[in-house]
Amino acid sequence: MGAEILRRQAGEDVNNNGSISAHVPRPGSAAYTATKHAITGLTKSISLDGRPCGIACGQVDIGNAATDMAAGIAAGARQADGAIRPEPTFDVAHVADAVLLMARLPLEVNVQFLMITATAMPFIGRG
């Protein structure tokens, strides 16, 4: 049903909320990681199915934004080696800026995937 509504509103921009967990999961996060993989699949499907209707779709993959959900990360998060280490976070306002950047682009331009993380976050080579 949702796809049909989008088709009738040709010329739309859809931005999905992903996570770096879809790329590199944390230990013990199978359910969360699976849902974020599903969002990535949804983003790709909407991009493909929406193309003939002028629908653009992108995804913001967020890592360690300072939100209530991530409050414990600054105190310490389980790493791949089992250790608990504090991780840096960043102001969630930067996520809003990134989403606005995507949303303000004309429909002939699309940011398919945008990853935004704290610079020193252990993502590349996690653990």
Buried (B, 14 or more C-beta within 10 A) or exposed (E): EEEEEBBEEEEBBBBBEBBBBBBBBBEEBEEBBEBBBEBBEBBBEBBEBBEEBBBBBBBBBBBBBBEEEBEEBBEEBBBEEEEEEEBBBBEBEBBEEBBEEBEEBEEEEBBEBBBBBBEEBBBEEBE
